[in-house]
Amino acid sequence: MTIQANVRWVQGLQFVGRAGDGPAVVIDSTNGASGATPMGLLLMGVAGCTAIDVVLIMEKKRAKLTNFDVNIAGQQAESEPQRYTTIEIEYVLTGENIKPKGVEQAIALSEEKYCSALASLNASVTHSYRIEPA
């Protein structure tokens, strides 16, 4: 499968990107601050990819999620290229019939098998999760 994307320069360091027929996304530098930075988008892509996996797996486990957040933080190298050297992911699940073992299995399956965004990175990844009362 091939995914095509385009990034078009607007002005300064601002660009508008689009993957396939998806919605447009504003990309900017930290100084311009009119959109997400490329490295921020990379973290959001990983968080979104693993979140989709975890939701689908938890649904198969008959968990009833009422809220789900994925908090992600990446530590960048000091020298160029400032790649992510470590990424920490926190999964926060709220709902009914959420079992710790099921959450652990869903996260492991996502991180080790299904999340293509995560598999595309060269960073050490750690994670944690918490289940909050509904």
Backbone bond lengths (Angstrom), bond angles and torsions (degrees), N, CA, C in turn:
res aa  C-N    CA-C-N  psi(-1)  N-CA   C-N-CA  omega(-1)  CA-C   N-CA-C  phi
1 M - - - 1.446 - - 1.529 108.35 -
2 T 1.304 116.44 134.52 1.452 122.41 177.62 1.519 108.96 -113.10
3 I 1.316 115.55 130.77 1.467 121.16 174.36 1.518 106.84 -109.90
4 Q 1.311 115.78 128.88 1.455 119.94 179.03 1.519 109.77 -106.99
5 A 1.305 115.50 142.72 1.457 121.64 178.10 1.513 109.06 -139.32
6 N 1.313 115.31 159.71 1.449 121.99 179.01 1.517 108.34 -138.65
7 V 1.331 116.04 140.17 1.459 122.30 173.37 1.515 106.80 -124.74
8 R 1.329 116.72 123.67 1.456 121.87 -177.46 1.525 109.83 -115.30
9 W 1.321 115.10 130.06 1.455 121.63 179.71 1.516 110.73 -68.61
10 V 1.334 117.30 134.02 1.458 122.52 177.42 1.522 109.18 -102.97
11 Q 1.337 116.44 -61.37 1.469 122.49 177.35 1.512 108.49 -169.29
12 G 1.320 116.61 160.20 1.457 119.62 179.57 1.516 110.38 51.77
13 L 1.316 116.58 -121.10 1.460 121.52 175.69 1.526 111.51 -114.07
14 Q 1.328 115.63 24.35 1.459 121.46 179.35 1.529 109.60 -96.46
15 F 1.340 114.72 137.21 1.448 122.41 179.33 1.525 108.61 -135.59
16 V 1.320 116.17 160.16 1.462 121.42 170.94 1.522 106.19 -119.61
17 G 1.333 115.06 125.68 1.454 120.28 -178.16 1.516 111.00 -114.82
18 R 1.323 114.69 153.06 1.463 120.57 177.37 1.529 107.43 -150.43
19 A 1.332 115.51 132.25 1.466 121.11 175.04 1.519 107.72 -105.21
20 G 1.321 116.16 121.92 1.463 120.71 -178.54 1.518 110.65 58.34
21 D 1.336 116.28 -134.24 1.464 121.71 177.79 1.517 112.00 -95.76
22 G 1.337 116.92 13.08 1.464 121.47 -177.43 1.523 112.17 -69.18
23 P 1.323 115.93 174.66 1.458 120.57 -179.22 1.530 111.81 -68.98
24 A 1.303 115.36 156.54 1.458 121.42 178.38 1.525 110.27 -74.97
25 V 1.324 115.44 148.67 1.460 122.70 179.00 1.525 107.55 -130.25
26 V 1.319 116.68 132.35 1.463 121.31 176.29 1.523 108.53 -84.22
27 I 1.321 116.09 130.89 1.461 123.14 178.98 1.519 107.12 -120.60
28 D 1.313 116.34 134.65 1.464 120.13 -178.44 1.520 109.53 -148.59
29 S 1.319 115.33 171.88 1.460 120.81 174.75 1.530 108.81 -82.67
30 T 1.312 116.21 170.50 1.467 119.35 177.73 1.524 110.48 -65.21
31 N 1.313 117.92 -28.14 1.472 120.97 179.72 1.523 111.99 -74.09
32 G 1.327 117.66 -38.58 1.460 121.29 -179.45 1.509 112.72 -73.48
33 A 1.312 115.79 -40.13 1.468 123.95 174.62 1.530 115.16 54.83
34 S 1.330 117.97 27.87 1.468 119.33 177.31 1.524 111.94 -95.09
35 G 1.310 116.27 -5.31 1.456 121.46 179.62 1.508 110.02 -161.84
36 A 1.307 114.98 -178.95 1.462 119.99 179.03 1.524 110.00 -70.20
37 T 1.322 115.95 148.69 1.465 120.11 174.39 1.525 108.48 -78.55
38 P 1.325 117.12 158.99 1.463 118.65 176.97 1.535 112.44 -56.37
39 M 1.319 117.67 -40.81 1.459 120.12 -179.67 1.530 111.47 -70.75
40 G 1.328 117.24 -31.88 1.461 120.71 174.20 1.517 110.94 -66.39
41 L 1.329 115.98 -41.18 1.466 120.44 176.96 1.524 111.30 -62.46
42 L 1.325 115.71 -36.65 1.456 119.52 178.55 1.529 110.60 -62.36
43 L 1.337 116.94 -44.52 1.463 120.27 177.01 1.525 111.23 -63.84
44 M 1.331 117.10 -43.48 1.464 120.10 178.54 1.526 111.20 -62.44
45 G 1.324 116.96 -36.55 1.454 120.79 177.56 1.521 111.66 -63.22
46 V 1.323 116.56 -43.94 1.465 120.44 177.75 1.523 109.99 -64.53
47 A 1.338 117.12 -45.81 1.469 120.89 -179.46 1.523 110.71 -61.83
48 G 1.327 117.36 -43.86 1.459 121.04 179.56 1.518 112.26 -65.30
49 C 1.319 116.37 -40.41 1.465 121.15 -179.18 1.528 110.73 -63.62
50 T 1.316 117.20 -50.21 1.459 119.84 -178.83 1.528 111.11 -70.11
51 A 1.336 117.71 -32.18 1.468 120.70 178.03 1.527 111.07 -62.67
52 I 1.314 116.83 -44.18 1.469 120.54 178.63 1.527 109.93 -60.10
53 D 1.335 116.36 -45.69 1.464 120.14 178.71 1.526 111.50 -58.19
54 V 1.332 116.10 -49.30 1.462 120.51 -175.76 1.528 110.71 -63.77
55 V 1.326 118.14 -42.20 1.470 120.23 178.29 1.526 110.33 -60.89
56 L 1.318 117.32 -47.41 1.466 120.20 -179.26 1.531 111.64 -61.36
57 I 1.313 116.86 -42.61 1.465 120.25 -179.58 1.523 110.98 -68.71
58 M 1.337 117.40 -41.71 1.468 120.03 179.63 1.532 110.55 -65.37
59 E 1.332 117.97 -35.05 1.465 120.40 175.72 1.534 110.52 -62.05
60 K 1.331 116.88 -40.01 1.468 120.42 177.71 1.524 111.04 -65.49
61 K 1.328 116.01 -27.20 1.463 120.56 178.22 1.531 111.12 -87.30
62 R 1.310 116.35 7.61 1.468 124.60 177.30 1.527 113.88 64.50
63 A 1.313 116.19 25.93 1.467 120.15 172.65 1.520 107.70 -77.82
64 K 1.318 116.77 144.80 1.465 121.47 178.46 1.528 108.00 -110.98
65 L 1.322 115.54 93.46 1.460 120.35 -179.63 1.522 110.25 -75.72
66 T 1.318 116.01 134.12 1.463 120.82 173.40 1.524 110.42 -109.17
67 N 1.319 116.68 -19.86 1.459 121.71 176.56 1.526 107.86 -156.50
68 F 1.316 115.60 144.09 1.457 119.72 179.80 1.517 108.34 -152.11
69 D 1.313 116.22 122.09 1.459 122.46 177.05 1.517 109.19 -122.27
70 V 1.309 115.74 143.98 1.456 121.21 171.38 1.523 106.10 -119.91
71 N 1.324 115.38 114.10 1.461 121.85 176.49 1.518 107.15 -99.00
72 I 1.323 116.38 130.61 1.459 120.13 -175.36 1.518 109.56 -134.43
73 A 1.328 116.05 140.24 1.465 121.64 178.15 1.517 108.44 -136.85
74 G 1.307 115.89 134.38 1.459 120.66 179.11 1.511 111.04 -118.91
75 Q 1.315 116.48 134.39 1.462 122.44 175.59 1.516 107.65 -97.57
76 Q 1.335 115.36 122.05 1.456 120.12 -178.03 1.522 111.09 -95.91
77 A 1.332 115.78 148.87 1.459 121.86 175.62 1.523 109.17 -64.10
78 E 1.320 116.33 150.96 1.467 121.41 179.80 1.527 111.87 -72.78
79 S 1.331 117.00 -34.15 1.466 120.03 -176.44 1.526 110.92 -101.92
80 E 1.315 115.33 162.33 1.467 122.23 -179.95 1.518 110.46 -70.83
81 P 1.299 120.63 142.68 1.453 124.90 -8.88 1.532 108.68 -75.13
82 Q 1.279 116.57 138.18 1.464 120.93 -175.63 1.523 110.63 -79.34
83 R 1.322 115.51 64.11 1.461 121.52 -178.29 1.522 109.83 -72.41
84 Y 1.309 116.10 161.77 1.453 120.17 173.68 1.519 108.20 -72.70
85 T 1.307 116.24 126.60 1.462 120.78 176.89 1.526 110.70 -97.29
86 T 1.322 116.44 -32.66 1.463 121.09 174.98 1.526 109.19 -139.86
87 I 1.305 114.78 147.82 1.462 121.21 177.16 1.521 106.89 -133.61
88 E 1.318 116.12 130.80 1.459 121.85 176.65 1.523 108.31 -112.81
89 I 1.311 116.24 130.06 1.462 121.83 -178.86 1.519 108.65 -121.02
90 E 1.329 116.24 129.67 1.462 121.64 174.29 1.523 108.00 -117.09
91 Y 1.309 116.00 125.80 1.458 123.11 177.78 1.525 107.31 -102.33
92 V 1.322 117.81 125.41 1.467 121.67 179.75 1.528 107.43 -119.25
93 L 1.317 115.95 112.02 1.465 121.97 -175.10 1.520 110.17 -113.75
94 T 1.310 115.76 136.02 1.457 122.46 175.20 1.519 107.73 -129.34
95 G 1.325 116.10 140.04 1.454 119.60 177.87 1.514 111.66 153.61
96 E 1.318 114.88 -157.46 1.465 121.52 -177.48 1.523 110.44 -117.01
97 N 1.321 115.08 151.12 1.459 123.15 177.71 1.530 111.85 59.51
98 I 1.343 116.05 37.61 1.459 121.03 177.54 1.525 107.06 -98.75
99 K 1.320 115.56 111.93 1.458 121.04 -177.64 1.525 109.66 -103.25
100 P 1.345 116.95 134.33 1.470 119.82 -179.37 1.531 113.85 -51.62
101 K 1.316 117.89 -43.25 1.464 120.15 -179.70 1.532 110.93 -62.27
102 G 1.334 116.54 -39.40 1.457 120.51 178.24 1.517 112.35 -65.19
103 V 1.337 116.07 -39.21 1.470 120.60 177.55 1.525 109.62 -64.83
104 E 1.324 116.21 -45.76 1.467 120.17 179.24 1.528 111.06 -59.43
105 Q 1.322 117.30 -42.36 1.468 120.91 178.47 1.527 111.34 -64.92
106 A 1.332 116.81 -42.80 1.470 120.47 -179.44 1.526 110.68 -62.75
107 I 1.319 116.60 -44.06 1.471 120.37 179.71 1.522 110.07 -64.52
108 A 1.325 117.05 -45.54 1.465 120.42 -179.66 1.529 111.34 -61.02
109 L 1.324 116.95 -44.28 1.472 119.79 178.69 1.523 111.12 -61.74
110 S 1.330 116.45 -42.72 1.457 119.56 179.05 1.517 110.71 -62.70
111 E 1.330 116.49 -52.25 1.459 120.42 -174.26 1.522 113.58 -69.77
112 E 1.328 117.36 -31.45 1.460 120.03 -174.98 1.530 114.49 -98.47
113 K 1.343 116.65 -20.65 1.466 118.17 -173.13 1.528 114.37 -128.53
114 Y 1.333 118.46 -47.02 1.457 120.61 -166.49 1.520 116.87 -98.26
115 C 1.305 119.46 -33.15 1.475 120.87 -171.69 1.530 111.20 -77.14
116 S 1.326 115.48 99.12 1.462 120.38 -177.94 1.523 112.08 -67.80
117 A 1.330 117.88 -30.54 1.468 120.26 178.33 1.523 110.17 -64.63
118 L 1.304 116.28 -45.08 1.463 120.95 179.59 1.518 111.02 -66.11
119 A 1.315 116.97 -40.39 1.461 121.23 179.96 1.526 111.86 -66.10
120 S 1.324 117.34 -19.09 1.459 121.59 -178.89 1.524 112.74 -84.60
121 L 1.324 117.17 -7.97 1.467 121.13 -177.66 1.522 111.86 -96.53
122 N 1.326 113.85 158.67 1.456 120.67 175.15 1.526 107.75 -117.38
123 A 1.327 115.43 67.80 1.463 120.62 -179.10 1.515 108.74 -139.06
124 S 1.307 115.43 153.06 1.453 121.02 173.84 1.524 107.71 -79.51
125 V 1.331 116.75 128.56 1.461 120.61 -175.60 1.523 109.51 -117.50
126 T 1.333 115.57 130.96 1.455 121.33 171.81 1.513 107.46 -121.06
127 H 1.332 116.03 159.33 1.466 118.38 179.82 1.525 110.35 -146.59
128 S 1.316 113.86 162.63 1.455 121.76 171.13 1.521 106.13 -146.04
129 Y 1.329 115.32 168.46 1.457 117.94 175.61 1.504 108.08 -148.63
130 R 1.323 114.87 161.00 1.454 120.43 171.53 1.511 107.77 -145.45
131 I 1.304 114.26 145.89 1.463 121.55 177.43 1.511 106.20 -108.32
132 E 1.309 115.56 124.23 1.461 119.81 -178.84 1.509 109.60 -103.10
133 P 1.339 116.56 149.38 1.470 119.12 179.33 1.516 110.77 -63.83
134 A 1.323 115.04 145.66 1.467 120.52 -179.06 1.515 110.87 -72.88
